[in-house]
């Protein structure tokens, strides 16, 4: 393929421009073939990386409603389980003031309690350890085009890949982006009993990560930590189907909602037409969102390749059907066959 393309480029006058463009398009599909994968392959990669590509993360901050276990070495009367109240405070015996803990890591809280025990003359050289026994603060939500939308509480530092793996990966019609919505309003930090009031017009931060970037290596730049209160959304981008006399029939996911793709690209992704394809008798089946009826749009692919007709855009849920010369030329039957491909063809992710 590469040598053919090079000859076409070297002898541009001897080859029609449509052939050069089509060869380039086909070559791109060929060279990127390793990147095209099914949703099942993508999910296997998600589970694999979730186990191995964990970014460095600190302790989970303590939040309101959590239960912490405080252990004071050699002082069992001060060791106990304590629930953080809605204002982010806890109380300990013989300590005169309530202790603000919301936003503290277990290590930070242990250091704070050690200082309080010393200052109040309760323990000369205290050694305090703290463990979060029950996480009851804000949960993490995973919604959108995932295998199983979930809401769960983090019990340890958690990465984006681990969250997606817990949601059974991405769905067939998932786009190539993951959105992390994170509240940016002031929250209690370690040492603040009363966090400041949220300023007006405060908006959450939305972090966008490309699935293709995330699956390459689990790079911490993309496999970011997620925290309680985060909402992980995988937008649905839709699928364009190609069936009939093509080398690799199937469904191809669009990268983003609202994205369009043209017929030449989808044919290239399907590894081209078969030799028996009736290129000028192709049809696009498109459902009318208003009426629910399926429209049939005739497409003359050979004329498009010859630059005698403009290319045609395809949208989510469109089906491009290319009949075979050996098949009957009854459009209704061809359309009915194409409409049934949704469960019978593999779904591929466009890189």
GIDA-V312370 format. One line per field, one symbol per residue. ss: DSSP state (a for helix, b for strand, c for the rest). psi: psi as a letter, one per 30 degrees, with the letter a starting at -180 (. if undefined). burial: # if it has 24 or more other C-alpha atoms within 12 Angstrom, else .. Layout:
ss=???
psi=???
burial=???
This chain:
ss=caaaaaaaaacaaaccaaaaaaaaaaaaaaacccccbbaaaaaaaaaaaaaaccccccccccccccbbbbbbcccaaacbbbbcccccbbccccccccbbcccccaaaaaaaaaaaaaaccccccccbbbbbbbcccccbbbbbcbcccbbbcccccbbaaaaaaacccbcccbccbbbbbbccccccccccccccccccccccbbbbbbaaaaaaacccccccbbccccbbbbcbccbbbbbbcbcccbbbbcccccccbbaaaaaaacccbcccbcaaabbbbbbccccccbbbbbbcaaaaacccccccbbccccbbbbcbccccccaaaaaaaaaaaaacccbbbcc
psi=eeeeeeeeefheffkkeeeeeeeeeeeeeefgeffklleeeeeeeeeeefffiklkkalkkklkflkkkkjjkgifffklkkkklfggllkkkfjelkkkfkfkleeeeeeeeeeeeeeggekeikjkkkkjekjgaklkkjlbilejklklkkflkkleeeeeefghallegkahkkkjkkkglklkljfjejllkkllgkklkjkkkkeeeefefgkffeilkllkfkjjkjkkflkkkklbileilakkklelkfklkleeeeeeegglllfgkiegglkkjkkjfefflkkkjkkieeeeeggfkllkkklkfljjkjlkfflkhjeeeeeeeefgfeffllkkkk.
burial=.................############......####..##.###.##..###...##############.....########.######......################.##........#######..#############.##.###############################....#####.#.............#########..###.#########################.#########...##############...##########.........#.#####.##......#############......#..##.###.##...######
